Structures are given as C-alpha cells and as structure tokens.
Amino acid sequence: MDMSGRSLTCVVVAVDGSQVSMEALRWALDNLKLSSSSSESSFVVLHVQPSPSVAAGVSPGTIPFGGPSGLEVPAFTAAIEQHHKRITDTIMDHARLIFADRSVNVKTQVVVGDPKYKICETVENLHADLLVIGSRAHGRIKRMFLGSVSNYCSNHVHCPVVIIKPKGDSSE
C-alpha cells in the first residue's frame, strides 16, 4: 500500500493481544511514515478492554447466588475488572516491546466497551488519518454469529483502513 502521497499525522493501531494484532502494529511501524511537519504526529496503540458486564454476560454488579434475586455482588465485578486490567497491562507491555526501540512518537490508549464500537469512536475522536487492524481467522459461521470487528470498522470509520490478515490466511 502506497501512502507516500498522504500526510499521516495520526495512525491508530488496534491491538487485542492476538498475534495478528501485534503483526499489524509491526506492519504499521515498518511501513508507514508520519508527517514530520507536525510535532503532534503519532501512532496511537489502542486496546479496547471489555466491560465487566459484557465479559460476565450479566448486568453490572448483579448476580444471583441462590439468595434474593438481584443480590449485589460488587466483589465479583471488581474481580473481573482486576482480571481485565492485568490482561490489558500484559497486552500493552507486549506492544511497548514492539515500539520501544523505534524513534517514532507512539501513544497508548485504553478504552472500555465493545471493540467494534469503541475502535470506531476513538478513530473519529482522534480524527485519525488511518486505522490499522488485524483480522482474526474466523470461519464463515463464527464470523456470522460473532461479527467481524475489522469488517465492521472498515465499513464505519471515515478514514482508510488497513486490515492485516494472519500469515498463511488465504480466506476472503
């Protein structure tokens, strides 16, 4: 992809801990050049952490444990939040290892919510010039039920999108 004619001041790279998302980060750092005319130019490494209610599949903080219906279990929600924070820290540490030795401006950002919506929202809020995202190798059936984050984003953001496929993936 030739982006040489385009001045890039903000490139968002979405990472989720998968190998292909880290390949997307490497690809962006190896192949894209930020505009040198703006000191604000940066790569933004974005991770979307699921909210505890989405992860648990319940409304936040209310889980019945054989007691009264609607029993508040804030400790359960706090434990899920701590677990997600540890995962997020590990993902961002891995990303930092990839960009640590590069002489480019890289910022990190973590948001909480549904990845496909939050990635699009962040790209729009940052007025990004480009979104780089990895595509997981879900089959057609799984993609039909789960949806594809990369496909959703490519249809809803107002900037170009580069989708990095897993190595050896020849699917659509």
Steps between C-alpha positions, in 0.01 A plus 500: 500500500649830396416772750790723390271763349300532818607695805442280805478679833298240693507126438292284735612140539248282684654219706322221685787275603466268202805428290342661194432825689867517597590428136277796409697721740831383352367557147392855582833588661699342214296636208346832596669833546344772707497858383812676620332840466293447814645440844164348594537216247473163671410137483227424753502143628141438604370216713132453578443330832161331536277635773441259792131467413578397140761249616272348761194509276294668769390845601777676697532394860188286534539124507265274694683237710208300634397792716258778428466587134709803406752444780781752463841339462739793452797276583424292192499808277820626663669162443405508131629858469832400661528200268439720194751755624770231530424377148508856367831571674649185345376593151632856526835377638530270196419793269759719679767238430419532130526879485752565779809512279340708225554871467136590438238666713273226639215557742293233667131514577268258678124531481227278644208360304414306185809498273325570169318805635783632714761468225278699261422757768867548588606528135238772449586685825870507408426600138730215397640490148521121497388197703717188501334190640561127498242253374452179691455188293138426593314268267182613327265354764684648798532834320124495430417462871780704657541756228834622380648797682727583205209478254278717718772761542584507129135582428450760774812714537553799275868437428687232306540164674783251461403149607789265572412133456668217688799356319395214274134611496360484150135544595295799380 
